[in-house]
Amino acid sequence: MAEEKPKQPEKPRKAEENVVFIGKKPVMNYVIACLTFFNVGGSKVCIKARGRAISRAVDTIEVLRRSFVKDLKLVDIKIGTEEVTGQDGRRSNVSTIEITVTKA
């Protein structure tokens, strides 16, 4: 008789830390989210957006840089395209952006 090893529960995937996903809310909501990460002790924040929210992501960085964190440095900007399938089955391309900033 072979003994069965007890199954270990799967480790939950570690979510990326200090990531702010931009959506339809006002820009100040995302600025406050970034400030919260910095105030808790984080030195790096990554802002991610797709489609029409890209301009809101850029606005968030600009408000954060000009009004709240004067020594904010841009680390990286990544742009790309994702293929999205709609409810009707049509495929379309959606632009994406990732902006990573640090507080010096």
C-alpha positions, 0 to 999 in steps of 0.5 A: 500500500502506497501512502498518499501524501496530503495535498498542500494547499496551493499558495496564492499568487503574490499580487504585484505590490504597489500597483494602481489600476486606472479606471473611470474614477476621478483622477484624485482618487488615483493620486490618493492611492499613490500617496497612500503607497508612499506614506506606508513606506513604499518607494515605488508605484506602478500605474497601469491603464488600458484604452481610454484610461491612459490619459487619466493615468498620465494626468495622475502622474502629473498631478502627483508630481506637480502638487504632492511629491516634488522629487518624483522620478520616472523609472519606466514607461511601457506601452503595448497592445492587448487583444480583447474579445468583446461580448459579441465575440469580436476581437479588438486591440486595446492599447496599454500603458505601465508607468513606474515612478519612485520617490527619491 
